[in-house]
């Protein structure tokens, strides 16, 4: 299994236990590793045969800005599976961790 890494994606959002964090917001730095088979993409040079990490980054950013959670663990549990399922629905069978 191959992997595609998204590292240090900076997103300004409103998450945290304290009310000030939810009102003022703060910068979050998110990294994700997506596991997939890249062989077909490597052989065909077709983006549709791989994970478009730009689109996944956009999905993570949109989700992170569009929801508010107290715990980062909740954000991770809810956002990454959503991004993975959307990526696999538009491409091949992929998963994220």
N, C-alpha and C positions, 0 to 999 in steps of 0.2 A: 504494500500500500504506500502510495506517495503522499506527500503533504504540501499544502500551500499555506504559508504563514502570513498573517496580517499582524504587523508589529507596531505598537505605540500609536494607535489611532487616537488622536486627541479630539475629545468631544466635550463641549460645555453643556452641562445639563443640571437638573435639579433632583438630586437624590441625597438622602441622609436621614439620620434619626432626629436631628435637631431642626426645629422649624426654620431657622435662619438658612440652613443648607437648601431647603426646599424653595425658599423665597429668593435668595440671592444667587443660588447656583454655584457651580465650581467646575473646574476642568477634571475630566476623567481620562485616563490613558488605558486603552483597551487593546489587548492582543488576543488573537484567535488562531488556532491551527485547524485547518480543514483537511481531512483525509480523503483521498480519492485515487483512482487509477488514472494516471496522466499519459499512459501509453498511446491511446487513440489520438489525443491532442498532439502528442509529439510526432506521430506518424503522418497526421493529416494537416497540421498547422491550422486547424479550425478552432476558433474560440468557443464555438458551441459544443465542442467535445471536451471542454475543460470547465473549471469554475472561474467565472469572471469575478476576480477579487475586488474590482472596483465597485461592482454592483452589490457584492456582499458587504463591503465597507459602508456603502450608502445605506443598506438595510439596517445594519447595526447602528449607524448614526441616527437614522430616522426613529428607530425604536427607542434608543437611549434618550433622545430628546422628547419623544412623545409620551413617555410614561414616567411616573415618579414612584420610587420605592424607598423604603427606609434602609434596606440592606443591599449591599452590592451582590451578595449571594443570590438574592431574588432576581436582580437584574440579569445576572449571568444565566440563571436557570431558565428565565423566560425569553431572553433575547436570542441567544445562540441557537437553540433548537428552532426558533422561528426563522432565523436566517438560513439555517441548513435546509429546512424543509422547503423554503422558497427557492433556494439555489437548486435543489434536486428536482423541484417541479419544473423549473425552466430549463434544466440541463439534463445530465445523467444522474445516476444514483450516487450521491455524495453524503458525507456526514461531517459534523463539526464537533470540536471539543473545546 
